[in-house]
Amino acid sequence: MKLGRVGAEHLPVAQADVGGPTPMSLAVKVALLATKDLEKNERAVAIAIAAHANQEGKAWPSVATIANYAGCSERTLQRCLTKLVQLGRLAVSKAAGIATRVYRLVSGDGRTGTASGVTNQQGRVTDSAGGG
């Protein structure tokens, strides 16, 4: 993927080096399906965190980065993080010896992992749990 410059921030541009759209990450697909019941800001924050998650589902973007991806202020982000933790949808821990927070999304049923019907094949996202 090539990186483009948008204002003072560097954001990924949806261009693959070989042409065509860049496939959406599995973590983002899971977050999109698992957060349908959340309000728009909480959902945007959850998806922004998912976009930064590693293979273990852990993410450690800065508050400014999450706010930028979610399209909200840092204060709104802080309220959303608090709400997601209260709802049991986000686990936050500290990295040993440093001030970095590590985020892990928790699905509505208390599990982490792949949502039913989600695949990482481009154009093949399905939600077998319900009509939509």
N, C-alpha and C positions, 0 to 999 in steps of 0.2 A: 504494500500500500504506500502511496506517496503521501507526504505531509504537505499541507498547504498552510499559508499564513493568513490568519483572519485577525485583523486588528493587531493587538499586542499578544494575542494568544495563539498558540500553535494547536490546530485541531486537525484530526484526520479528514482527508477528503476521500469521498467514495470513488476512488479510481484504483483499480488493480493494475499492477505493472503490465499484465498481459491483456488488459482491456476488460470491459464489462464491470458490472457491479460487484462490490466486495460482499461476500456472504455475511449475514448477521451471526454474531456469536451465539452459541447454544445457551450461555448464561443469560443473555438478553432475551432470547425467545422464552426461556423458562420464566423470567421476571415479568415479561409481558402477559403471559397467561396467568401467573400466580397473583398478580396485583390488580386484577379487574375490579375488585371490591374496594380499593383504596381511593381516597380523594386525589385530585390531579397532582398536587404538589408532592404528596407522599409517594405516589406512583412514579413520578418523574425522578425523585431521589432514589428510589429502589432500583429503577432501571439504570440510572447513572452509576450506582454502585456495582450493579451486575456487569456493566460494560468494562469495569476495571478489575473484575474478579479473576483470580488465577484458577488453575485446575482443581484446587481444593475448595474453591468457592470463597476464598478470602481476598479482600481488597483493602488497600490502604491509601486511597487518593486523599489529597488535602481537602479541607473544607472549601477552599476557594475553587478547586477543580470540580468537586461535586456540584457546588452552586452554579458554576458556569455550565456544566452539562445539563443540569436540571432547569436552568433558566430562571433561577430565583436568587434572592439576596442571601447572604451568609446567615443573617438572623432568621429568615424563613427556613433555611436549611436546618439550623439548629433545632427549631421547633419541630420540623418533620422528623429528624433523627430521634428526638425524644418521644414523639408519638409512635414511630415504628418500633422502638424498644418497648414502650408500654403495651403495644398491641401484640408483642411477642413475635414480630416479623423481622427483627434485626437484632443480632448479637454484636456487641461492641466490646473489644478487649484492648489492652495496651500491649504493645510490643515490649519485650524485656529490655529494660535499661534505656529506652528512648521515649520521646513524647508522642510517637506515632500511634494513632488509633487504627485498629484492624477491624473491619466490618465483615460480617457474614450474614447473608440474607437467610431467613427461615420462612418456609412456605406456610400458608394458612393453617395447615394441619400439624405444624410443629416440626416438620422434617426439612432437611436440606437435600438437594438432589434434583433430578430431572422430573419435570411435570409430565403427567400422562399425555402421550400423543406427540411429544416434542421430538423432532429429529434435527440433525445438523445438516441435512441435505438441502441445498438451495431450492426454494420453491416448494418445500415439502413439509410445512408446518401444519399440523392438524391438532385439533382439540377434541379428543375422543370423549371427553367428559360431558360435552353439551353442544347444543346447536349454535354455531356461530362461525 
